[in-house]
């Protein structure tokens, strides 16, 4: 599977590492070269210093033949925009984005984006923990 990941922060780097170890073709994008330090020395994928909202950069990353695109930058707006570009312009089969704001996540899910809100997930985990529903 070919996966393009926009954002090489903690989550993006962890996901890239996991997918790479399973033998997938992984392309990690970030606007800050320092972010790539999170990738292990034995990472076999590609690290590209570029803006994942730029169509030319996405083409350089091979988005046109990607099986999946994941947007996990720190910015909800960037993630939403990049996910829409991947889905609507490049017709990537599986597009997932992180959206911190639960209200926005609900709205964009209604509009057809596969969005995950770690805020909601973690709050539910904490609630379950304090209620003893581990």
Residue frames as a rotation matrix with the C-alpha (Angstrom) as fourth column:
UNK 1
0.584 0.812 0.000 0.00
0.812 -0.584 0.000 0.00
0.000 0.000 -1.000 0.00
UNK 2
-0.505 -0.701 0.504 1.26
0.687 -0.680 -0.257 3.49
0.523 0.216 0.825 -0.83
UNK 3
0.528 0.662 -0.532 0.52
0.848 -0.383 0.365 6.05
0.038 -0.644 -0.764 1.90
UNK 4
-0.333 -0.535 0.777 1.24
0.380 -0.830 -0.409 9.77
0.863 0.159 0.480 1.89
UNK 5
0.317 0.358 -0.878 1.33
0.947 -0.075 0.311 11.31
0.045 -0.931 -0.363 5.37
UNK 6
0.073 -0.232 0.970 1.23
0.214 -0.946 -0.243 15.08
0.974 0.225 -0.020 5.77
UNK 7
0.571 0.015 0.821 2.81
-0.713 -0.487 0.505 16.04
0.407 -0.873 -0.267 9.08
UNK 8
0.173 -0.607 -0.776 5.81
0.232 0.790 -0.567 14.36
0.957 -0.082 0.278 10.68
UNK 9
-0.004 -0.063 0.998 5.07
-0.897 -0.442 -0.032 15.24
0.443 -0.895 -0.055 14.28
UNK 10
-0.597 -0.259 0.759 4.71
-0.688 0.652 -0.319 12.57
-0.413 -0.713 -0.568 16.94
UNK 11
0.261 0.795 0.547 1.63
-0.247 0.603 -0.759 10.96
-0.933 0.063 0.354 15.41
UNK 12
0.812 0.058 -0.581 2.71
-0.580 -0.034 -0.814 11.28
-0.067 0.998 0.007 11.79
UNK 13
-0.174 -0.963 -0.207 6.17
-0.927 0.232 -0.296 9.88
0.333 0.140 -0.932 12.50
UNK 14
-0.495 0.055 0.867 4.76
-0.540 0.762 -0.357 7.02
-0.681 -0.645 -0.348 14.57
UNK 15
0.592 0.783 0.193 2.26
-0.256 0.409 -0.876 6.12
-0.764 0.469 0.442 11.85
UNK 16
0.593 -0.451 -0.667 4.95
-0.771 -0.081 -0.631 6.37
0.230 0.889 -0.396 9.14
UNK 17
-0.480 -0.830 0.285 7.22
-0.877 0.451 -0.167 4.09
0.010 -0.330 -0.944 11.17
UNK 18
-0.182 0.509 0.841 4.48
-0.358 0.762 -0.539 1.52
-0.916 -0.399 0.044 11.78
UNK 19
0.818 0.559 -0.138 3.43
-0.294 0.200 -0.935 1.42
-0.495 0.805 0.328 8.12
UNK 20
0.309 -0.807 -0.503 7.06
-0.904 -0.085 -0.420 1.31
0.296 0.584 -0.756 6.93
UNK 21
-0.544 -0.539 0.644 7.88
-0.756 0.648 -0.096 -1.63
-0.365 -0.539 -0.759 9.20
UNK 22
0.152 0.694 0.703 4.94
-0.099 0.719 -0.688 -3.53
-0.983 0.035 0.178 7.66
UNK 23
-0.505 -0.504 0.701 6.48
0.590 0.391 0.706 -3.07
-0.630 0.770 0.100 4.21
UNK 24
0.614 0.766 0.189 4.24
0.699 -0.417 -0.580 -0.28
-0.366 0.489 -0.792 2.91
UNK 25
-0.346 -0.632 0.693 5.51
0.824 -0.558 -0.097 2.50
0.448 0.538 0.714 0.69
UNK 26
0.488 0.487 -0.724 5.42
0.823 -0.532 0.197 5.59
-0.289 -0.693 -0.661 2.91
UNK 27
-0.297 -0.502 0.812 5.97
0.637 -0.738 -0.222 9.20
0.711 0.452 0.539 1.93
UNK 28
0.196 0.273 -0.942 6.19
0.933 -0.347 0.093 11.63
-0.301 -0.897 -0.323 4.84
UNK 29
0.000 -0.108 0.994 5.66
0.597 -0.798 -0.087 15.34
0.803 0.593 0.065 4.15
UNK 30
0.436 0.168 -0.884 6.48
0.832 -0.450 0.325 18.26
-0.343 -0.877 -0.336 6.41
UNK 31
0.817 -0.106 0.567 7.32
0.216 -0.856 -0.470 21.94
0.535 0.507 -0.676 6.06
UNK 32
0.600 -0.620 0.505 10.02
-0.799 -0.448 0.401 21.68
-0.022 -0.644 -0.765 8.76
UNK 33
0.222 -0.601 -0.768 13.06
-0.412 0.656 -0.633 19.49
0.884 0.457 -0.102 8.04
UNK 34
-0.644 -0.496 0.582 13.70
-0.705 0.090 -0.704 19.16
0.297 -0.864 -0.408 11.78
UNK 35
0.259 0.860 0.439 10.49
-0.933 0.341 -0.118 17.12
-0.251 -0.379 0.891 12.09
UNK 36
0.619 -0.008 -0.785 12.02
-0.482 0.785 -0.389 14.23
0.619 0.620 0.482 10.17
UNK 37
-0.500 -0.821 0.276 14.35
-0.708 0.204 -0.676 13.54
0.499 -0.533 -0.683 13.12
UNK 38
-0.041 0.598 0.801 11.43
-0.881 0.357 -0.311 11.56
-0.471 -0.718 0.512 14.56
UNK 39
0.816 0.274 -0.509 11.76
-0.524 0.725 -0.448 8.95
0.246 0.632 0.735 11.83
UNK 40
0.689 -0.575 0.442 14.02
-0.039 0.579 0.814 6.03
-0.724 -0.578 0.376 12.73
UNK 41
-0.162 -0.885 -0.437 17.41
-0.681 -0.220 0.698 5.58
-0.714 0.411 -0.567 11.06
UNK 42
-0.837 -0.174 0.518 16.16
0.144 0.845 0.516 2.44
-0.527 0.507 -0.682 9.31
UNK 43
0.194 0.939 -0.283 13.11
-0.093 -0.270 -0.958 4.20
-0.977 0.212 0.035 7.78
UNK 44
-0.555 -0.396 0.731 12.84
0.585 0.439 0.682 2.99
-0.591 0.807 -0.012 4.18
UNK 45
0.469 0.841 0.271 10.21
0.826 -0.309 -0.471 5.50
-0.312 0.444 -0.840 3.12
UNK 46
-0.300 -0.475 0.827 10.63
0.749 -0.654 -0.104 8.96
0.591 0.588 0.553 1.66
UNK 47
0.107 0.268 -0.958 10.76
0.782 -0.617 -0.085 12.21
-0.614 -0.740 -0.275 3.63
UNK 48
-0.192 -0.095 0.977 9.86
0.850 -0.513 0.117 15.26
0.490 0.853 0.180 1.54
UNK 49
-0.578 -0.048 -0.814 10.27
0.523 -0.788 -0.325 18.82
-0.626 -0.613 0.481 2.70
UNK 50
-0.863 0.354 0.361 7.17
0.182 -0.448 0.875 20.42
0.472 0.821 0.322 1.21
UNK 51
-0.670 0.730 0.135 3.72
-0.631 -0.465 -0.621 21.83
-0.390 -0.501 0.773 1.79
UNK 52
-0.862 0.328 0.387 1.08
0.372 0.927 0.042 19.10
-0.345 0.181 -0.921 1.57
UNK 53
0.183 0.943 -0.276 -1.56
0.325 -0.324 -0.889 21.59
-0.928 0.073 -0.366 0.47
UNK 54
-0.074 -0.322 -0.944 0.37
-0.761 -0.594 0.262 22.42
-0.645 0.737 -0.201 -2.69
UNK 55
0.837 0.538 0.095 -0.76
-0.345 0.655 -0.672 20.35
-0.424 0.530 0.734 -5.69
UNK 56
0.533 -0.713 -0.455 2.71
-0.553 0.113 -0.825 20.27
0.640 0.692 -0.334 -7.28
UNK 57
-0.418 -0.677 0.606 4.23
-0.901 0.223 -0.372 19.06
0.117 -0.701 -0.703 -4.02
UNK 58
0.198 0.583 0.788 1.58
-0.593 0.712 -0.378 16.36
-0.781 -0.392 0.486 -3.73
UNK 59
0.929 0.085 -0.361 2.31
-0.360 0.442 -0.822 15.25
0.090 0.893 0.441 -7.29
UNK 60
0.028 -0.996 -0.081 6.02
-0.760 0.032 -0.650 15.10
0.650 0.080 -0.756 -6.43
UNK 61
-0.428 -0.118 0.896 5.06
-0.826 0.452 -0.336 12.87
-0.366 -0.884 -0.291 -3.48
UNK 62
-0.957 0.053 -0.286 3.20
-0.124 0.817 0.564 10.55
0.264 0.575 -0.775 -5.83
UNK 63
-0.598 0.781 0.180 -0.31
-0.432 -0.124 -0.893 11.37
-0.675 -0.612 0.411 -4.64
UNK 64
-0.068 0.611 -0.789 -1.74
-0.998 -0.039 0.055 10.31
0.003 0.790 0.613 -8.01
UNK 65
-0.066 0.006 -0.998 -0.95
-0.315 0.949 0.027 6.67
0.947 0.316 -0.061 -7.27
UNK 66
-0.843 -0.250 0.477 -1.46
-0.506 0.064 -0.860 6.75
0.185 -0.966 -0.181 -3.49
UNK 67
-0.436 0.692 -0.575 -3.81
0.468 0.721 0.512 4.28
0.769 -0.046 -0.638 -1.84
UNK 68
0.504 0.571 -0.648 -4.21
0.851 -0.199 0.486 6.49
0.149 -0.796 -0.586 1.22
UNK 69
-0.301 -0.511 0.805 -3.56
0.202 -0.859 -0.470 10.03
0.932 0.022 0.362 2.42
UNK 70
0.355 0.339 -0.871 -3.39
0.915 0.065 0.398 11.07
0.192 -0.938 -0.287 6.07
UNK 71
0.000 -0.299 0.954 -3.28
0.085 -0.951 -0.298 14.68
0.996 0.081 0.026 7.29
UNK 72
0.613 0.148 -0.776 -1.95
0.741 0.235 0.629 15.03
0.276 -0.961 0.034 10.84
UNK 73
-0.439 -0.694 0.571 -0.42
0.355 -0.718 -0.599 18.49
0.825 -0.060 0.561 11.11
UNK 74
-0.784 0.112 -0.610 -1.10
0.582 -0.211 -0.786 20.68
-0.217 -0.971 0.100 14.15
UNK 75
-0.800 0.445 -0.403 -3.59
-0.445 -0.890 -0.100 22.78
-0.403 0.100 0.910 12.18
UNK 76
-0.174 0.844 0.507 -7.19
0.316 0.535 -0.783 21.71
-0.933 0.024 -0.360 11.66
UNK 77
0.584 0.442 -0.681 -7.57
-0.409 -0.564 -0.717 24.04
-0.701 0.698 -0.149 8.67
UNK 78
-0.270 -0.769 -0.579 -4.47
-0.947 0.103 0.304 22.63
-0.174 0.631 -0.756 6.95
UNK 79
-0.828 -0.038 0.560 -5.62
-0.087 0.994 -0.061 19.07
-0.555 -0.099 -0.826 7.58
UNK 80
0.159 0.978 0.133 -9.11
0.207 0.098 -0.973 19.76
-0.965 0.182 -0.187 6.26
UNK 81
0.493 -0.007 -0.870 -7.83
-0.714 -0.575 -0.400 21.55
-0.498 0.818 -0.288 3.17
UNK 82
-0.539 -0.794 -0.280 -5.22
-0.826 0.435 0.358 18.90
-0.163 0.424 -0.891 2.33
UNK 83
-0.635 0.380 0.672 -7.73
0.125 0.910 -0.396 16.09
-0.762 -0.168 -0.625 2.88
UNK 84
0.471 0.860 -0.198 -10.18
-0.026 -0.211 -0.977 17.73
-0.882 0.465 -0.077 0.51
UNK 85
0.189 -0.500 -0.845 -7.47
-0.948 -0.318 -0.024 18.20
-0.257 0.805 -0.534 -2.13
UNK 86
-0.808 -0.545 0.224 -6.42
-0.496 0.834 0.242 14.56
-0.319 0.084 -0.944 -1.83
UNK 87
-0.424 0.735 0.529 -10.01
0.318 0.668 -0.673 13.34
-0.848 -0.118 -0.517 -1.99
UNK 88
0.533 0.814 -0.231 -11.59
0.136 -0.352 -0.926 15.68
-0.835 0.462 -0.298 -4.54
UNK 89
0.493 -0.399 -0.773 -8.71
-0.814 -0.524 -0.249 16.58
-0.306 0.752 -0.583 -6.88
UNK 90
-0.454 -0.822 -0.343 -6.54
-0.884 0.463 0.063 13.45
0.107 0.331 -0.937 -6.76
UNK 91
0.472 0.801 -0.368 -9.27
-0.736 0.588 0.335 10.88
0.485 0.113 0.867 -5.97
UNK 92
-0.715 -0.699 0.005 -7.18
-0.549 0.557 -0.624 9.10
0.433 -0.448 -0.782 -3.34
UNK 93
-0.202 0.711 -0.674 -9.26
0.092 0.699 0.709 6.06
0.975 0.081 -0.206 -2.26
UNK 94
0.464 0.318 -0.827 -8.76
0.820 0.200 0.537 6.47
0.336 -0.927 -0.168 1.50
UNK 95
-0.325 -0.491 0.808 -8.31
0.118 -0.869 -0.481 9.91
0.938 -0.061 0.341 3.05
UNK 96
0.471 0.401 -0.786 -8.20
0.815 0.145 0.562 10.50
0.339 -0.905 -0.259 6.80
UNK 97
-0.221 -0.568 0.793 -7.53
0.083 -0.821 -0.565 13.69
0.972 -0.059 0.228 8.72
UNK 98
-0.368 0.025 -0.929 -7.12
0.926 0.098 -0.364 14.69
0.082 -0.995 -0.059 12.33
UNK 99
-0.120 0.380 0.917 -9.31
0.052 -0.920 0.388 17.52
0.991 0.094 0.091 13.55
UNK 100
-0.899 -0.324 -0.295 -8.85
0.300 0.035 -0.953 18.62
0.319 -0.946 0.066 17.16
UNK 101
-0.750 0.652 0.112 -12.10
-0.633 -0.659 -0.406 20.58
-0.190 -0.376 0.907 17.35
UNK 102
-0.766 0.457 0.452 -14.98
0.341 0.885 -0.318 18.07
-0.545 -0.090 -0.834 17.91
UNK 103
0.213 0.900 -0.380 -17.61
0.023 -0.394 -0.919 20.42
-0.977 0.187 -0.104 16.45
UNK 104
0.059 -0.278 -0.959 -15.65
-0.928 -0.369 0.050 20.88
-0.367 0.887 -0.280 13.25
UNK 105
-0.904 -0.395 0.165 -15.01
-0.337 0.894 0.295 17.15
-0.264 0.211 -0.941 13.08
UNK 106
-0.322 0.873 0.367 -18.75
0.396 0.476 -0.785 16.49
-0.860 -0.108 -0.499 13.18
UNK 107
0.442 0.477 -0.759 -19.40
-0.399 -0.654 -0.643 19.06
-0.803 0.587 -0.099 10.46
UNK 108
-0.201 -0.609 -0.768 -16.71
-0.965 -0.010 0.260 17.73
-0.166 0.793 -0.586 8.13
UNK 109
-0.857 0.017 0.515 -17.81
-0.003 0.999 -0.039 14.16
-0.515 -0.035 -0.857 8.72
UNK 110
0.162 0.986 0.040 -21.28
0.228 0.002 -0.974 15.19
-0.960 0.166 -0.225 7.54
UNK 111
0.532 -0.026 -0.847 -19.62
-0.697 -0.581 -0.420 16.65
-0.481 0.813 -0.327 4.44
UNK 112
0.970 -0.004 -0.243 -17.95
-0.149 0.782 -0.605 13.34
0.192 0.623 0.758 3.65
UNK 113
0.063 -0.997 0.054 -14.48
-0.684 -0.083 -0.725 13.67
0.726 0.009 -0.687 5.18
UNK 114
0.602 -0.018 -0.798 -13.14
0.464 0.822 0.331 10.79
0.650 -0.570 0.503 7.25
UNK 115
-0.024 -0.548 0.836 -12.08
-0.414 -0.756 -0.507 12.85
0.910 -0.358 -0.209 10.27
UNK 116
0.229 -0.012 -0.973 -10.86
0.757 0.631 0.170 11.79
0.612 -0.776 0.154 13.69
UNK 117
0.416 -0.069 0.907 -10.91
-0.431 -0.893 0.129 14.02
0.801 -0.444 -0.401 16.75
UNK 118
-0.353 -0.615 -0.705 -8.32
0.398 0.583 -0.708 12.96
0.846 -0.531 0.039 19.33
UNK 119
-0.767 0.147 0.625 -9.98
-0.541 -0.672 -0.505 15.43
0.346 -0.726 0.595 21.70
UNK 120
0.268 0.961 0.070 -13.20
-0.914 0.231 0.335 13.40
0.306 -0.154 0.940 21.70
UNK 121
0.425 -0.155 -0.892 -11.44
-0.020 0.983 -0.180 10.04
0.905 0.095 0.415 21.78
UNK 122
-0.619 -0.757 -0.210 -9.21
0.227 0.084 -0.970 10.98
0.752 -0.648 0.120 24.71
UNK 123
-0.549 0.505 0.666 -12.04
-0.801 -0.546 -0.247 12.58
0.239 -0.669 0.704 26.66
UNK 124
0.548 0.774 -0.317 -14.06
-0.669 0.633 0.389 9.37
0.502 -0.001 0.865 26.28
UNK 125
0.094 -0.610 -0.787 -11.08
0.262 0.778 -0.572 7.29
0.961 -0.152 0.232 27.41
UNK 126
-0.849 -0.401 0.343 -10.68
-0.165 -0.416 -0.894 9.46
0.502 -0.816 0.287 30.51
UNK 127
-0.100 0.912 0.398 -14.41
-0.967 -0.183 0.177 9.23
0.234 -0.367 0.900 31.27
UNK 128
0.594 0.289 -0.751 -14.30
-0.266 0.951 0.156 5.44
0.759 0.107 0.642 30.92
UNK 129
-0.354 -0.832 -0.428 -11.26
0.264 0.350 -0.899 5.28
0.897 -0.431 0.096 33.19
UNK 130
-0.844 0.009 0.536 -12.83
-0.466 -0.506 -0.726 7.32
0.264 -0.862 0.432 36.00
UNK 131
0.191 0.970 0.147 -16.05
-0.975 0.171 0.140 5.31
0.111 -0.170 0.979 35.71
UNK 132
-0.252 -0.407 0.878 -14.09
-0.598 0.779 0.189 2.04
-0.761 -0.477 -0.440 35.93
UNK 133
0.786 0.604 0.132 -15.01
-0.229 0.482 -0.846 0.91
-0.574 0.634 0.517 32.39
UNK 134
-0.149 -0.945 -0.291 -11.44
-0.734 -0.092 0.673 0.31
-0.663 0.314 -0.680 31.32
